[in-house]
Amino acid sequence: MSERASEWRSDVDALTFEVGSHTGRCFVQRGAFGTLLGHDPVPAECAQYFEEHRAVFERAAQEKLLRAKIAAGANYHLTSRDIARELTYPAVALGAHQHATDPTESLLDLSQRPLVRE
């Protein structure tokens, strides 16, 4: 996957990035980062979390592009749920999404799990 630069857009309070050959930008609102981190983060914290988990965000974006059938070049956004799904069950590592064993787990709990590295 690409190592293109991410960008914080203060006009929409979101981090944006591109994935693969899709030319539209993927947006992640600060509120989504807040859900994942368990507090209201400043933009620098969002950017740091993104860089630390870039592969997860890129997988989540690729999954969203396929699942939602987003048109070529269209912008789109990831929710905390899209990201948490990849934090919990990385499609690349597992080959397919698994069903949650404990549906009561919070998103904060999911963000604390170790990532499977590619």
Rosetta blueprint (number, residue, H / E / L):
1 M L
2 S L
3 E L
4 R L
5 A L
6 S L
7 E E
8 W E
9 R E
10 S L
11 D L
12 V L
13 D L
14 A E
15 L E
16 T E
17 F E
18 E L
19 V L
20 G L
21 S L
22 H L
23 T L
24 G L
25 R L
26 C E
27 F E
28 V E
29 Q E
30 R H
31 G H
32 A H
33 F H
34 G H
35 T H
36 L H
37 L H
38 G L
39 H L
40 D L
41 P L
42 V L
43 P H
44 A H
45 E H
46 C H
47 A H
48 Q H
49 Y H
50 F H
51 E H
52 E H
53 H L
54 R H
55 A H
56 V H
57 F H
58 E H
59 R H
60 A H
61 A H
62 Q H
63 E H
64 K H
65 L H
66 L H
67 R H
68 A H
69 K L
70 I L
71 A L
72 A L
73 G L
74 A L
75 N L
76 Y E
77 H E
78 L E
79 T L
80 S H
81 R H
82 D H
83 I H
84 A H
85 R H
86 E H
87 L H
88 T H
89 Y L
90 P L
91 A H
92 V H
93 A H
94 L H
95 G L
96 A L
97 H L
98 Q L
99 H L
100 A L
101 T L
102 D L
103 P L
104 T L
105 E L
106 S L
107 L H
108 L H
109 D H
110 L H
111 S H
112 Q L
113 R L
114 P L
115 L L
116 V L
117 R L
118 E L
